[in-house]
Amino acid sequence: MGQARAYLLASLAAFYLVALAIPQVTADMTDEVNLLWGNCKVQRDGTGRQTVAMSLDRWTTSGFSSKIKYLFGRIDMEIKLMPGNSAGTVTTFYMMSEGPWQFHDEIDLEFLGNSTGNPYTLHTNVYARGVGSREKGYRLWFDPSQDFHTYSIIWTQQYIRFLVDNKLIRQIKNKMMNGSPYPNYQPMRVFSTIWNADDWATQGGRVKTDWTQAPFTAYFRNYKATSCSQGQNSNVCGQSSPNGLFNQQQDQMQQQQVKEVDAKYKVYDFCDDSKRRIGSSEDCQSQ
Ligand SMILES: *[C@@H]1O[C@H](CO)[C@@H](O)[C@H](O)[C@H]1NC(C)=O
């Protein structure tokens, strides 16, 4: 290869590394996601910004997914849930690997609907190599159907974090050294779906979906994916990202946030459930 050409390629590669490290706020969400199935409609608000309206009725579940996969990164999305009687419905925002199901990795945020006037539950979980059962459930400190709020997943080699309006609610550290499975090598795609789960979702399945209220519609906007370099069909972050985004230790303020959220808003914790817990309770607590 000629020297000039090698130089050109190297600088192009450097350019892409830097360019991709910058959060990509795209004007159009559909540049980043494919509307996959069911009833997903693209709307524009007064400023021209895209919103995806996704609906559930008796016959149709709906969903979209990111066009590419990510191996580590940060995903932010603004979501506004359906108001009123949403009992039986589950609205999701999650990341999932492809390939054999028994080894799949998954990072979950799920909003379990409720009857009018009763609070949603935000359910969080992680699967690594097919092993899940790390559920924690939360109430929110606002009504998630009144406005858009930002929900985020940060996934690095060291930890997984869930944030609500930039407030850290949960962290799961990589404890593979202690034998706890951790998703650390399979790229994942981002999904959002709405489906009916009235056999278990609301008050343990006692409250059923009221189909006379259908369609149930949730809104999604400002999808933002931050990751590092572009691998084949996926974005990959190594040990360090150029902007240091993924290497921050959990600082004191965030530790405080998690403590506060745990004390005030946590309603379910797999750590308290020795039958379902994987790993020791010390592992559970020391996140
Ligand atoms: C629904 O509301 C009831 C009563 O406040 C509460 O016990 C329950 O956890 C809420 N969420 C779900 C998903 O059932």
The ligand as an ORCA input file, in Angstrom:
! r2SCAN-3c Opt
* xyz 0 1
  C     -50.396     -1.103     41.332
  O     -50.968     -0.491     42.458
  C     -51.024     -1.296     43.616
  C     -51.751     -0.518     44.696
  O     -51.133      0.702     44.940
  C     -49.625     -1.712     44.036
  O     -49.667     -2.589     45.125
  C     -48.927     -2.386     42.844
  O     -47.588     -2.700     43.180
  C     -48.938     -1.465     41.642
  N     -48.218     -1.966     40.494
  C     -48.440     -3.105     39.862
  C     -47.614     -3.345     38.655
  O     -49.264     -3.919     40.186
*
